[in-house]
Structures are given as structure tokens and as C-alpha cells.
Amino acid sequence: MCLAVPGKVVEIKEKIGVVDFSGIKREVRLDLVDVKIGDYVIVHTGFAIEKMDEKDALESLEIWKEILKIQEDY
């Protein structure tokens, strides 16, 4: 199973970007998408595979926060 968590592109160097996943920053390949700094992406196996609408990305991140909170309380 693959979980898709959106991340925000915060830096771009040619075809490598730095994506912020709620405070955790990772380098990802940008070969498959056309993005700019500030865009949200879905990453799989180190590649950004899809650009995501900011509204949808923020909604998804809120749901993830709720899930993590429930798990912490459990």
C-alpha cells in the first residue's frame, strides 16, 4: 500500500526539489512534473508524480493531522 501525503515545494535546483512535508524536508526528483516553488506535490519513491491543488493539499494535510492526533490519543 502507498500513502500519498502532499508536500510543498520550497526549493528547486534543476530537476531536484526540496519538498516540505509538515516540517520534514526531503529532496525529490521533479522529472515528471512541471512545478514552481510554492506548489504542492504528491511524491512516490523519491519522485514528484503529481501536482496538487493548494486547497486540496491543505484539506488533506488537516485530515492527516486529525488521524495522527487520534493515534496519539489511542
C-alpha positions as CSV (number, residue, x, y, z in Angstrom):
1,M,0.0,0.0,0.0
2,C,1.2,3.5,-0.8
3,L,0.2,6.5,1.3
4,A,0.1,9.8,-0.5
5,V,0.9,12.8,1.6
6,P,1.2,16.2,0.0
7,G,4.2,18.3,0.4
8,K,5.1,21.9,-0.5
9,V,8.0,22.6,-2.9
10,V,10.3,25.0,-1.1
11,E,13.4,24.9,-3.3
12,I,14.3,23.9,-6.8
13,K,17.7,23.1,-8.3
14,E,17.3,22.0,-11.9
15,K,15.3,18.7,-11.7
16,I,15.7,18.2,-7.9
17,G,13.4,19.9,-5.5
18,V,13.2,20.2,-1.7
19,V,9.7,19.4,-0.5
20,D,8.4,20.2,3.0
21,F,6.2,17.5,4.4
22,S,4.8,19.4,7.5
23,G,8.3,20.3,8.7
24,I,10.2,17.4,7.3
25,K,12.2,18.4,4.2
26,R,13.3,15.8,1.6
27,E,14.9,16.1,-1.8
28,V,12.8,14.7,-4.6
29,R,13.1,14.4,-8.3
30,L,11.0,16.7,-10.4
31,D,11.4,15.0,-13.8
32,L,7.7,14.0,-14.1
33,V,6.0,17.3,-13.2
34,D,6.2,21.0,-14.0
35,V,6.2,22.8,-10.7
36,K,7.4,26.0,-9.1
37,I,8.3,27.0,-5.6
38,G,5.1,27.0,-3.5
39,D,3.3,24.3,-5.4
40,Y,2.1,21.1,-3.7
41,V,3.0,17.7,-5.0
42,I,2.5,14.0,-4.3
43,V,5.7,12.1,-4.0
44,H,6.3,8.4,-4.6
45,T,9.7,6.6,-4.3
46,G,11.5,9.9,-4.4
47,F,9.7,11.3,-7.5
48,A,7.1,14.0,-7.5
49,I,4.4,12.3,-9.5
50,E,1.6,14.8,-9.5
51,K,1.0,18.5,-8.8
52,M,-1.8,19.1,-6.3
53,D,-4.2,22.0,-6.0
54,E,-3.3,24.0,-2.8
55,K,-6.9,23.9,-1.4
56,D,-7.0,20.1,-1.8
57,A,-3.5,19.7,-0.3
58,L,-4.3,21.8,2.7
59,E,-7.6,19.8,3.3
60,S,-5.6,16.6,3.0
61,L,-3.0,17.8,5.5
62,E,-5.7,18.7,8.0
63,I,-7.2,15.2,7.7
64,W,-3.7,13.7,8.3
65,K,-3.3,15.9,11.4
66,E,-6.6,14.6,12.7
67,I,-5.6,11.0,12.1
68,L,-2.3,11.4,13.8
69,K,-4.0,13.1,16.8
70,I,-6.4,10.2,17.1
71,Q,-3.5,7.7,17.0
72,E,-1.6,9.7,19.7
73,D,-4.7,9.6,22.0
74,Y,-5.3,5.9,21.4
